[in-house]
Amino acid sequence: MKKVYIHPLPVRIWHWINAFGFVFMIVTGLQIRYPEIFGITSFRQAVELHNTAGFVLIANYFLWLGFYLFSDRIKIYHPELNPRKHFEDSLRQVVYYSRGIFRGDPNPHHSDPYHKFNPMQKMAYQVIMLLVVPLQFATGLLLWDIKRFEGAVALLGGVRVVDTAHVLCFIFFASFLFVHFYLATLGSTPSEHFKAMFTGYEEMEEEAGS
């Protein structure tokens, strides 16, 4: 086994702010939508906390975006230029997750600082970070001050449409947390990926001949 520096400090800071922030947003969001069930705090305070956390996460998102746009680390999100190879690599990853991992087969993807994600992760994180997250923030911003953004809200079909999109994103992220947590246990040990998000280093199996 060898240790590889996979997660730079700015990424680790962003990750934990984002992780705790989204959990906090989910909890306060549930309080706002179902105050009779989740009586943690008052409705007004839940709204204020939800809005404050939302602005923190928006700022955190732009820090993430700036880091990747202005550093060579953006390569980790670049898709494979050869569509056939991308499909074949993705298929191997599907087979690994659905069968190989239960048989003790090695992971077909070998991470390094510039190839951190396997093909499936690259596509998933591009959709999440460049589409779903901005949609969540945009709809949240519109709902934060409906009067100020009434023109944009009306253009999108009204408050009900904007609110529905916001709630659907919430459902997606609440579900994603469980999937993300499970996948994070699939390192060389169940805690390896978690430790790596604190230290930056992951233990990797050395390839034959290295």
TADA-V772058 format. One line per field, one symbol per residue. phi: phi as a letter, one per 20 degrees, with the letter a starting at -180 (. if undefined). burial: + if it has 24 or more other C-alpha atoms within 12 Angstrom, else -. A space follows every 50 residues. Layout:
phi->???
burial->???
//
This chain:
phi->.cecfddfggfffggffffffffffffffffffcffddefbfgfffffff ffffffffffffffffgffdbffggfeffffegffffffffffffffecf ffdnffffedfbgdcfdfgffgfffffffdcfffffffffffffbfffdg fffffeoofffffffffffgffffffgfffffffeeefcgdgfffffden ddedfffgne
burial->----++++-+++-++-+++-+++++++++++++------------++-++ +-+++-++-++--++-------+--++++---------++-++---+--- ------++++++++++++++++------+--+++++++++++++------ --+-----+--++-+++-++--+-------------++----++-++--+ ++++------
//
